Amino acid sequence: MPPGRTVVEFRFPGAPAGKRNWWLVIAPPDVDVCDVDPGHDVAVRVTADLRRMVLVWRGDLSWADAVRAGDVVLDGPSQFRRAVPSWFRPTLFASVPRPAG
């Protein structure tokens, strides 16, 4: 994460109106989740179907595979696009086996 404040915008185009855009304002040690534009410059924008983003977060789909398939689109300077997967790693519970089906 770069020093100072970093803003990441998440866009979920298929979500209901009013719930499509979310912002994380990261200013270590604090992180704020905003459902209205906080008015700060966005470092990187992540656009994805909500289901696909959950699969990435759960560890069922890698960032690389999701981006390669076009399921997740990262917009912003290349250094931030490359860094996003290291900023948002799968949940600690990703390694817990889940029942099939």
C-alpha positions, 0 to 999 in steps of 0.5 A: 500500500502506498504511504498516505491515503489510498482510495480504491473504488469498487464498482458492481454494475449488476448490483441494485442502483444505489449499491453499485459503487463502494469506496475504501479510504485507506489511511493506515492504521484506519480504513473507512468503507464508504457507500457515497463518493468520499471526494478523494482521488481514486488510486485504482478502480475495480469493476466486477460482477459481485459474484466474481469478486466474492469468488476472488475474495474466497480464494475460489478464483485467482486475481490473475485468472479473473483479470485475464478472463475479463471478470475483474477489470482494474483501472488506474496507474499500472503500479496500482493495478499490479499491486491490488492483488497483494492489497486484497488477498483472499480471506483467511478462511479461503483455505478451509475446505467447503462441502461440494455443491 
